[in-house]
Amino acid sequence: MTELLDLPLIAITPPVVRSWYAKALLGAGGKTSIGQSYRFLRAVMNSAKRDGAIMINPCQIPGAGTDKAKERGIATPGQIVDLVEAITPRYRAAVLLAAWCGLRRGEVCGLRTADVDLVDGVVWVRKNRVELLESPKKYDKDPKTDAGRRPVSVPPHVMPYLRDHMKEWAGRDRFFIGKDGQPMRGNAVYQAFVRARVKVGVDVSYHDLRHTGQTLAASAGATLADLKKRLGHASAAASLRYLHAVEGRDREVADQLSKLAAHGNAAKLPKTIIVKH
């Protein structure tokens, strides 16, 4: 972007921007850095336009600067079984809650023992455990949105693992604790998962398990509204406000997930779920 730095704002026209962008793509720079530079230039020009310094924003290249998200990997039901068998038993419930219930790592580590209802088969997500990389400070915080605070129905085949965890490894206050009795560190879960992943040979990250949970729930017949409710997603899109999750449907989705686990093949599941009233 050096060739644009000394130009007056009014001299940076759409043809000039197109010329710079084309040369940048032919150069040695990576597409990611070029995209970042383009977005920065576009933001500067938007400010200049708002201030009346220029009439139009010259950054008008369709698709330029778009930050495309990497396609996330997902694990199959069989691979989830392999990961659970390979990981240290203390962390098995953490894998299953991510893979079959779509919980984030912070939500897993933030679970209180009272949040896990073994009678009704529901996990209540109320807090998110935060660990700052730049400091040793750790704390619980509320979810970013109201949608993040939610009950999640647990597939029946996962319940025995939660019961075992409650009996063997849960603390009086925290459902996940370390060997020292302190709240489970997210990095401890991550490292244990990495070791299991290497043993099994599955190329997915721990966060990919949440994506796995979303995909499996969709395969079990969940609608977009069901997924939003189950995973704690919030959206401002007006059209989505007309989609409502049927009360009790999350339990139907959870039951279908256990059928998926038994089959090991999403193709054998029904594409829709009939909710009995």
N, C-alpha and C positions, 0 to 999 in steps of 0.2 A: 504494500500500500504506500510505499515511500514516494512513488511518483505523484500521488495525490496530495501529499502533505503540504506542499508549498503553493498549491493552487487556491485562488480565492473561491469561496463557496459558489458564487455564481458561475464559475468556470467549470464546475463539476457537473456536467450535463449527462443525460442518459447515454449518449454515445461514448463519452469518456469513461463512464462506469463500466459499460459493456466491454470496451477495449481493455481496461485494466483487468476485469474478471477473466476474459479469454486468455490473456497473457499469463495470469496467475495459474490457471488450470494447466497450461502448457509447461509451467516451470517445475521446480523441484519441490515446491511446498505441497503438503498434504491437503486433501479435501476438507478435513476437519478444521484445520487452521484457516484455510481460505474462507470457509463458511463462517467462522467466528469473526474474521475481519469484515466480511460483507455485512453481517448483522450489526457490528459496531458502527460501520459507516452509515447504514440505514437508520440506526437510532440517532446518530448525530444529525443527519439530514432531516429527520422528523422534528427534532428540536429546533433546527434552523427554520423550518417551515412554520412551526407554531409561533416563532418569534418574528415572522414576517421577513426574514433575511432572504428567503427564496420562495418562489411561487409553487414549485412542485418538488417532490422528492425524486431525485434522479435514479434512485435504486429501484428499478422496475423490471428486473430480470426474473421471470417466472421460475419458481423452485429454487432459486439461488439462496443459500443461507439456511435452507431447511435442515434441521437437525433430525435425521432419521434414527429412530430407536432401533437398537440391535434386536433381532428376533431372539426371544428367550427360548431356551431349551425346556423340555418337559420330560418327566420320568413316566414310565409305564407302571401299571399296578404291580407287575412282576419285579421291576427294578426297585420300587418302594419296599417291597418285601425283602429284597436282597440288602438294601441299605439298612433296614431295621435290624436284620440279623447280624450285619457286620459292625454296627455301631455299638459303643459301650452302652449297656442296658440303661444306665442313668439318663441317657439322651434319647431313648427310643420314642417316648411320648412327644418330645419336641419335634422330631421328624414327622410323626404322624399328624400332629396338629397343624403343621405347615402344609403337608401334602394332601390331607383329606379335608381339612377345615379352612385352609387358606389363611392362617394366621401369620402375621409378620413376625420376625425374630424378636423385635422389641415387645410385641404383644404377648409372645410366648413367655419371655423372661419377666414380663410385668404381671403375669397371672398370680392371683392370690389363691390360696387353698380353698377359700370360700367361694371363689368364682367357678369352681369345677363342681357341677351338680351331677353326681354319679347316679342319682335316682332317676331323674328325667333325661339324662344324657345330653346336657347342655353346658357349654362353656361360655361364660360371660366375659366379654372383652371390655374392660373399664379403664385400663391404664396402658401406657406404652413406656417401656424401660429405655432410658436414654443413656448412652455412654459416649462421652466426648473424646475424640482421638487426641486432641491437643492438651487434655488434662485428665487427671485420674478421677474427676468428678462424675458421679453416677446418680441418677434420680429418676423418679417416676413422674410422668406428665399425663395430662388428659389427652385423648385423641384430638387431632387437628379439627375434626368436624363432628357434629352430632351423629353422623352416620357411622363413624368409627367406633362409637360406644354401642355394642350390639350383643345379642345372644346368638350363638352359633350351635346348631344341632350337630351332634357328633354321630357319625356313622356307627351302627351297632358293632361292626367288627373291630373298631378302634377302642371301644369301651373297656375290654379286658386289660389293655395296656395302661389305660388311665387308672384303673383300679389297682393294678400292680404298682404303678408309680406312686399313687396315694399311700399305699401301704409301706413301700420300701424306701422311697427317696424324697417324698414331699416333706416340707417343713410345717410347723404349726401355722405360720402365717403365709409363707410363700410356697407355691406349688413346685417351683423349680429352685433348688438351692444347690450350692457347690458342696464339696466334701468338707469345707470349713464351716458349713452351716449358714454362710452368707448368701444373699441373693445370687442366683446363677448369672454369670457374666455371659453376655452375648458372644464374646470371642471364644469362650470355652465351648459353647454350642457349635460355633463355626469350625473350630479346629477339630472337634470330634467328628463332625460331618465330613470334613475334608479327608480325614484318615479313612473313614468308611467308604467314601466315594472312590478313593484310590484302590482300596481292596476290591470293590465291586467292578470298577472300570466304567462308571457312569459319568458322563461329562455334563453335569448340571451343578449349579451353585445352590446354596441353601435357599436363597431368595427365589430361585427357579421353582422350588417346591410350592411356593404360593401360587405361581403361575400354573403349576401342575394342578393344584387344587381347583383353580378357576376352570381349567380345561376339562378336568374330570367331572366337575359339577355340571358343566354344559353338556357333556356326553351323557350324563345321567338324566338330562331333560330339563335342567334349570333354564329359566328365561333370563333375559337381561335384567329384569327387575329383581329376580331371585339372586342373581350374582351380585348385584349392587348391594343388596341387603346382607348377604352372607359374608362378603368380603369387606364391607364397610366403606364402599366407594361413595363419593358424593359428586354430583354433576350439576352444573348450572343450566344445562341444555333444557330449554322449555319443553321440548317434545317428550323428554324422559320423565317429566313430572306427571304425565298421564299414565305411566306404567306403575302398577301397584303390585307388590308381592302379596299373594293370598296368605292369610293367616294360617299357620300350620303347614304351609307348603315346604318350608325349610326342612321339616322332619321327613317329608316325602323324598326330598332330594337326598337327605342323609341316608335313608333306607336304600335308595337306588344306588348310592355310592358303594354300599356294602355288597350289593349284587354285582357291581362292576368289579370289586375286589375279588369276588369269588370266581367270576368268569375270567378275569384277566384280559378281557378284550372288550373295548368300548363299543365295538360294532354290534355286539350281541344285545346291547341294551335298547330299550324302547326310546324313541326320539321324543316322546311326550310323556308327561305324568298326569294321570287322572286323579284329581284330588277329591276324596270322598267327603261330602258335607253331612 
